Every structure is written in C-alpha cells, then in structure tokens.
C-alpha cells in the first residue's frame, strides 16, 4: 500500500475501460524503440495513435497512473540509489509522509505493516548525495532514516495485470 492518504486512492480496476486495461497491461512491458512508439503500440492493440496518447493523458490526469516515463538505472549513470526505511508513530504518519514525499529524490514510498513502517527509494544525481538527502529528511521530519543500500541486484520483471 502506498504511503499516500486514503483519499488519494484510485478507483477499482473494474472501473477502467477495456481500452484502459489493455493499454496499462501493454505499457508495463515498455515502449518499443522506434520513431513513433505510441503508433507502434496502437497498431499492436488495434487502436489508433491518438487513442493511445489520449488514454495515457487521461490516466495520468485521473491519477490512475501516477508516473509515466523512463526508468533509468541511477547507479550506472553515476548517481546514487538506496532503499530507506523509517519508524513513524501513527499520529505523525500523515505529516511525515508529506514531508518525505516532498523530496524530489524520493520514489516508491510505501507503508508497511512492520516496526519500520515507511519504506522508500532514494535516487540522487551522485552517490554522495544519498547521505545528504537522508540527513535533510531526518532534519525535516525529526525521525531517523535507516539506509539499506543494495548489496546485490536482481532483475524481476514485475507486472501487475489489470
């Protein structure tokens, strides 16, 4: 479950149109590396390019999709990447969620049923910026951040069928 508030949750999958469902499923496998990737996807799905573009815009506007863009491997680009966790009392969880999410380096912020109940990924332009960002989050929130850098990388082709 995302660390965002209950009011920001999206409509159930059943509320998506057949075109939205098929497009979401297809986009999870990436875009083809061609001059007009949306036209190529449209052809695959028996749609037209404008339908694909309009549907992606609609899904973003309605926050069914909260982000749509390339995923870069920060470590290979010279940047820093780490998994971080925090122990936040329930009374402060909403406030701290907003504070943590305000950092542009924060991605994938999730609430967990665990003593460390807030987990997020930090991606920075340089490896050294990880510690600076963690320090800034600690100062802003008043809570310690537990840094858990990866020791080994695994590729899991994650797909959430709708």
C-alpha positions as CSV (number, residue, x, y, z in Angstrom):
1,X,0.0,0.0,0.0
2,X,1.3,3.4,-0.8
3,X,2.1,5.8,2.0
4,X,-0.3,8.3,0.4
5,X,-3.6,9.2,2.1
6,X,-6.8,7.2,1.8
7,X,-8.4,10.0,-0.2
8,X,-5.8,9.7,-3.0
9,X,-6.5,6.0,-3.7
10,X,-7.7,5.3,-7.2
11,X,-10.9,3.8,-8.5
12,X,-11.1,0.0,-8.5
13,X,-9.7,-1.8,-11.6
14,X,-13.3,-2.7,-12.6
15,X,-13.9,1.0,-13.3
16,X,-11.3,1.0,-16.0
17,X,-12.5,0.8,-19.6
18,X,-11.4,-2.2,-21.8
19,X,-9.0,0.1,-23.7
20,X,-7.5,1.5,-20.5
21,X,-6.9,-2.1,-19.1
22,X,-5.3,-3.4,-22.3
23,X,-3.1,-0.3,-22.6
24,X,-2.0,-0.4,-18.9
25,X,-1.1,-4.1,-19.4
26,X,0.8,-3.4,-22.6
27,X,2.7,-0.3,-21.3
28,X,4.1,-2.3,-18.3
29,X,6.3,-4.1,-20.8
30,X,7.9,-0.9,-22.0
31,X,7.8,1.1,-25.2
32,X,9.3,-0.1,-28.5
33,X,12.5,1.7,-29.5
34,X,11.1,3.2,-32.7
35,X,10.5,6.7,-34.1
36,X,6.8,6.6,-33.1
37,X,6.4,4.2,-30.2
38,X,2.8,5.2,-29.5
39,X,1.8,4.4,-33.1
40,X,3.5,1.0,-32.8
41,X,1.6,0.2,-29.6
42,X,-1.6,1.4,-31.2
43,X,-1.0,-0.9,-34.1
44,X,-0.3,-3.9,-31.7
45,X,-3.6,-3.2,-29.8
46,X,-5.7,-2.4,-32.9
47,X,-6.2,1.2,-31.7
48,X,-5.0,4.5,-33.3
49,X,-2.1,6.6,-32.1
50,X,-4.3,9.4,-30.8
51,X,-6.4,7.0,-28.7
52,X,-3.2,5.7,-27.1
53,X,-2.0,9.3,-26.3
54,X,-5.3,10.5,-25.1
55,X,-5.8,7.4,-22.9
56,X,-2.3,7.9,-21.3
57,X,-3.1,11.6,-20.7
58,X,-6.5,10.7,-19.1
59,X,-5.0,8.0,-16.8
60,X,-2.3,10.5,-15.7
61,X,-4.9,13.3,-15.1
62,X,-7.1,10.9,-13.1
63,X,-4.0,9.6,-11.2
64,X,-4.7,6.1,-12.2
65,X,-1.1,6.3,-13.4
66,X,1.0,8.5,-11.0
67,X,4.1,8.4,-13.2
68,X,4.8,7.5,-16.8
69,X,8.3,7.8,-18.1
70,X,11.6,6.1,-18.5
71,X,13.3,4.2,-15.7
72,X,17.0,4.9,-15.5
73,X,19.5,2.8,-13.6
74,X,20.8,5.6,-11.4
75,X,23.9,3.7,-10.3
76,X,25.0,3.0,-13.9
77,X,24.6,6.7,-14.7
78,X,26.8,7.7,-11.8
79,X,24.0,8.5,-9.5
80,X,23.1,7.1,-6.1
81,X,20.3,4.7,-5.3
82,X,19.3,3.2,-2.0
83,X,16.4,1.7,-0.1
84,X,15.5,3.6,3.1
85,X,13.1,2.9,6.0
86,X,11.7,4.9,8.9
87,X,9.8,4.1,12.1
88,X,6.9,6.6,12.3
89,X,4.3,6.7,15.0
90,X,0.8,6.6,13.6
91,X,0.0,10.1,14.9
92,X,2.8,11.5,12.8
93,X,2.5,9.2,9.8
94,X,0.5,11.6,7.5
95,X,2.7,14.6,8.3
96,X,5.9,12.7,7.7
97,X,4.6,11.1,4.5
98,X,4.0,14.5,3.1
99,X,7.4,15.8,4.2
100,X,9.3,12.7,2.8
101,X,7.4,12.8,-0.4
102,X,8.3,16.5,-0.9
103,X,11.9,15.5,-1.6
104,X,12.3,15.1,-5.4
105,X,14.8,12.3,-4.7
106,X,12.1,10.1,-3.1
107,X,10.3,7.4,-5.1
108,X,8.2,4.4,-4.3
109,X,7.2,5.4,-0.8
110,X,5.2,2.6,0.8
111,X,3.6,2.0,4.2
112,X,4.4,-1.4,5.7
113,X,2.9,-3.4,8.5
114,X,6.2,-3.6,10.3
115,X,8.1,-1.8,13.1
116,X,9.8,0.1,10.2
117,X,6.5,1.2,8.7
118,X,7.7,3.6,6.0
119,X,9.9,2.4,3.1
120,X,11.1,4.4,0.1
121,X,13.7,4.5,-2.6
122,X,16.1,7.4,-2.8
123,X,17.6,8.2,-6.2
124,X,20.2,11.0,-6.4
125,X,22.4,12.5,-9.0
126,X,25.6,11.5,-7.2
127,X,26.3,8.7,-4.8
128,X,27.5,11.2,-2.2
129,X,24.1,12.9,-2.3
130,X,22.4,9.9,-0.7
131,X,23.8,10.8,2.8
132,X,23.0,14.5,2.3
133,X,19.4,13.6,1.4
134,X,19.0,11.2,4.3
135,X,20.3,14.0,6.6
136,X,17.9,16.5,5.2
137,X,14.9,14.1,5.6
138,X,15.9,13.5,9.2
139,X,16.2,17.2,10.0
140,X,12.8,17.9,8.2
141,X,10.9,15.0,9.9
142,X,12.6,14.7,13.2
143,X,12.9,10.9,12.7
144,X,15.9,8.7,11.8
145,X,16.2,7.2,8.4
146,X,17.7,3.7,8.1
147,X,19.8,3.4,4.9
148,X,19.8,0.0,3.3
149,X,21.9,0.2,0.1
150,X,21.8,-2.8,-2.2
151,X,24.4,-5.4,-1.9
152,X,23.4,-7.4,-5.0
153,X,21.0,-6.6,-7.8
154,X,18.2,-8.8,-9.0
155,X,16.0,-8.1,-12.0
156,X,12.4,-9.1,-11.5
157,X,10.1,-8.3,-14.4
158,X,7.3,-7.1,-12.3
159,X,3.9,-6.8,-14.0
160,X,0.5,-6.0,-12.4
161,X,-2.2,-7.3,-14.8
162,X,-5.4,-5.4,-14.8
